[in-house]
Amino acid sequence: MSNLEQFKIDLKSLNEGDGAFEFDLDNAYFEAIDAPVVRRGRLHTSLSIRYTKGCYELGFCTRGTVVLPCDLCLDDMDQEIDTEDHLVVKFGEGNSEDDDLVILSEDEGILDVSWYIYESIELSIPLRHVHAPGKCNPAMMKILKEHSAARSGDGDDGAPMDSRWEALSKLKNKE
C-alpha cells in the first residue's frame, strides 16, 4: 500500500524561493487514492514550488504510462502520459478550491498534492483510447464486426429494408 503521507507538503516550513519534490507513482498509489478511472500505471512526477508575493506556485510534470481498457476490444493497453500542470496556493480564511487557485487555512498550512497529481493524469488521457491498428484482440474484433454489420443493416438476412434506410444506403454507396 502506498504511503500517501509523502504527498502532504507543509508549505509553512518551506523557505522562500524554490523547492522541489519527486514522486514515483505505481499501482499502490492508484489503489491508495481509490482512483476512479486509472487503476494501474507507472509514472514519475516532478513538483517544483516557488514562493513569491504571498503565494506558492506549484508546477507538476508527470511522465509515464497508465493501463486502461481499449475502447474497442476491452483488453488492457498502455497509454503514454506526458503532462504539465500549474497550481497556485494562497493562505486565507477557510479552505477553497477554484480552478487553478487553492486557498488553504493559515492554521493548517499542509497541502496534500496526491489528488492534484491524479487529476492531472486523468485529464491528460484522450477521450478515445484504442490500440494501434492491428493490435486489438482478434477474437473480440471479429465479434464486434459481426454485431456492427447486423446492427447497421449491412448484413443480407433476406428481410426487406425500410425505404428511408435504403435511400441513405444508396447515398453512402455513391461515394
Secondary structure, DSSP 8 states (H G I E B T S, - for coil): ---GGGGEEEGGGS-SEEEEEEEEE-HHHHHHTT-SS--EEEEEEEEEEEEETTEEEEEEEEEEEEEEE-TTT--EEEEEEEEEEEEEEEEESS-EEETTEEEEETTT-EEE-HHHHHHHHHHTS-SS----TT-S-HHHHHHHHHHHHHHHT-S--S----HHHHHHHHHHHH-
